[in-house]
Amino acid sequence: MSFSTLASLPAKEIFGGAVRGHYAHLERLTIGDVALQAGLTVPLRQHPHEQVAYVIEGRFQFTVGTETMVLEPGMVALIPGGVLHGGTTLTACRVLDVFSPAREDYR
């Protein structure tokens, strides 16, 4: 399928439903429109995928490696594969996440 509306794709719930994403996949890339509840702590974690997290709505205090910043709409976090990252949503957030290679666990 060459065209899609992310919101029309089945939702994948993460962290007990506090994170809800709609993901589309290519062979080597995953993109997701992700909603996160306010006050959610996303624990520090790492994965082999490179990730770009673009904030569409909300405020998210986010850590990548040893750097921490409050992300607001229009800001992006660039996360190399294997680097610890996580944070706390200061408000409800909507984020566009892109992963390479594709996230098989989000299919």
Secondary structure in CASP SS format (residue, H / E / C, confidence):
PFRMAT SS
TARGET T0000
AUTHOR 0000-0000-0000
METHOD secondary structure of the structure
MODEL  1
M C 1.00
S C 1.00
F C 1.00
S C 1.00
T C 1.00
L H 1.00
A H 1.00
S H 1.00
L C 1.00
P C 1.00
A E 1.00
K E 1.00
E E 1.00
I E 1.00
F H 1.00
G H 1.00
G H 1.00
A C 1.00
V E 1.00
R E 1.00
G E 1.00
H E 1.00
Y E 1.00
A E 1.00
H E 1.00
L C 1.00
E C 1.00
R C 1.00
L C 1.00
T E 1.00
I E 1.00
G E 1.00
D E 1.00
V E 1.00
A E 1.00
L E 1.00
Q C 1.00
A C 1.00
G C 1.00
L C 1.00
T E 1.00
V E 1.00
P E 1.00
L E 1.00
R E 1.00
Q C 1.00
H C 1.00
P C 1.00
H C 1.00
E E 1.00
Q E 1.00
V E 1.00
A E 1.00
Y E 1.00
V E 1.00
I E 1.00
E E 1.00
G C 1.00
R C 1.00
F E 1.00
Q E 1.00
F E 1.00
T E 1.00
V E 1.00
G C 1.00
T C 1.00
E E 1.00
T E 1.00
M E 1.00
V E 1.00
L E 1.00
E C 1.00
P C 1.00
G C 1.00
M C 1.00
V E 1.00
A E 1.00
L E 1.00
I E 1.00
P C 1.00
G C 1.00
G C 1.00
V C 1.00
L C 1.00
H E 1.00
G E 1.00
G E 1.00
T E 1.00
T E 1.00
L C 1.00
T C 1.00
A C 1.00
C E 1.00
R E 1.00
V E 1.00
L E 1.00
D E 1.00
V E 1.00
F E 1.00
S E 1.00
P C 1.00
A C 1.00
R C 1.00
E H 1.00
D H 1.00
Y H 1.00
R C 1.00
END
